[in-house]
Amino acid sequence: MTDLPPIAQLDPNIAALLAQLWRAASSGGQPWSLARLAKQSGLGMSTLLRCLHQLAELELARMEIQDNGRGRAWLSEEGLACCREWFDASGQN
């Protein structure tokens, strides 16, 4: 994991979402709803979904979306390892 860019060099929307996914993982590990992630990260739903799809393609996050549009998301094992390095190293929990 030593070849990760600093969190400050990531797209701000991705960084905001990762911070909230890390917060969810650190506070019990339960997946957060998409609505909660959008509110906590300050992202609109379309931006949130776009970012989640990018993170899922990179295998850093997982998500479930129901037919009614509701869903939830969480960090994958790889995402947990990356966030541990990014956020624990910078003191941002």
C-alpha positions as CSV (number, residue, x, y, z in Angstrom):
1,M,0.0,0.0,0.0
2,T,3.0,2.3,0.1
3,D,2.4,3.5,-3.5
4,L,-0.9,5.3,-2.6
5,P,-1.2,9.0,-3.4
6,P,-1.8,11.3,-0.5
7,I,-5.5,11.7,0.3
8,A,-5.2,15.4,-0.5
9,Q,-4.3,14.5,-4.1
10,L,-7.5,12.6,-4.7
11,D,-10.6,14.1,-6.4
12,P,-12.3,16.0,-3.5
13,N,-15.6,14.2,-4.1
14,I,-13.9,10.8,-3.9
15,A,-12.0,11.9,-0.8
16,A,-15.2,13.1,0.9
17,L,-16.9,9.9,0.2
18,L,-14.0,7.8,1.3
19,A,-13.9,9.7,4.5
20,Q,-17.5,8.9,5.2
21,L,-17.2,5.3,4.3
22,W,-14.2,5.1,6.6
23,R,-16.2,6.8,9.4
24,A,-19.0,4.2,8.9
25,A,-16.5,1.4,9.1
26,S,-14.8,2.9,12.2
27,S,-18.2,3.3,14.0
28,G,-19.3,-0.3,13.9
29,G,-18.7,-1.4,10.3
30,Q,-22.4,-1.3,9.2
31,P,-23.0,-0.2,5.7
32,W,-24.5,3.3,5.5
33,S,-27.5,4.2,3.3
34,L,-26.8,6.1,0.1
35,A,-29.0,9.0,1.6
36,R,-26.8,9.1,4.7
37,L,-23.6,9.0,2.7
38,A,-24.8,11.8,0.4
39,K,-25.8,14.0,3.4
40,Q,-22.6,13.3,5.4
41,S,-20.3,13.8,2.4
42,G,-22.1,16.8,1.1
43,L,-22.5,15.2,-2.3
44,G,-25.5,15.2,-4.6
45,M,-27.0,11.7,-5.2
46,S,-25.8,11.6,-8.9
47,T,-22.2,12.6,-7.8
48,L,-22.3,10.1,-5.0
49,L,-23.4,7.3,-7.3
50,R,-20.7,8.2,-9.9
51,C,-18.1,8.2,-7.2
52,L,-19.3,4.9,-5.7
53,H,-19.2,3.3,-9.2
54,Q,-15.6,4.5,-9.6
55,L,-14.7,3.1,-6.2
56,A,-16.4,-0.2,-7.0
57,E,-14.5,-0.5,-10.3
58,L,-11.3,0.0,-8.3
59,E,-12.6,-2.6,-5.8
60,L,-12.3,-0.2,-2.9
61,A,-16.0,-0.1,-2.1
62,R,-19.1,-2.3,-2.5
63,M,-22.7,-1.2,-2.9
64,E,-26.2,-2.6,-3.1
65,I,-28.9,-0.7,-4.9
66,Q,-32.6,-1.8,-4.8
67,D,-35.1,-1.4,-7.6
68,N,-36.7,1.5,-5.7
69,G,-33.4,3.4,-5.7
70,R,-32.5,2.9,-2.1
71,G,-29.2,1.4,-1.3
72,R,-26.2,1.1,0.9
73,A,-22.4,1.1,0.6
74,W,-19.4,0.0,2.5
75,L,-15.6,-0.3,2.1
76,S,-14.1,-3.5,0.7
77,E,-11.2,-5.1,2.4
78,E,-8.9,-3.3,0.0
79,G,-10.7,0.0,0.7
80,L,-10.4,-0.6,4.4
81,A,-6.6,-1.1,4.0
82,C,-6.3,2.1,1.9
83,C,-8.4,4.2,4.2
84,R,-6.5,2.9,7.2
85,E,-3.3,4.1,5.6
86,W,-4.8,7.5,4.4
87,F,-6.8,8.4,7.5
88,D,-4.9,6.8,10.3
89,A,-1.6,8.1,9.0
90,S,-3.0,11.7,8.8
91,G,-4.8,11.4,12.2
92,Q,-8.2,11.9,10.6
93,N,-10.6,9.3,12.1
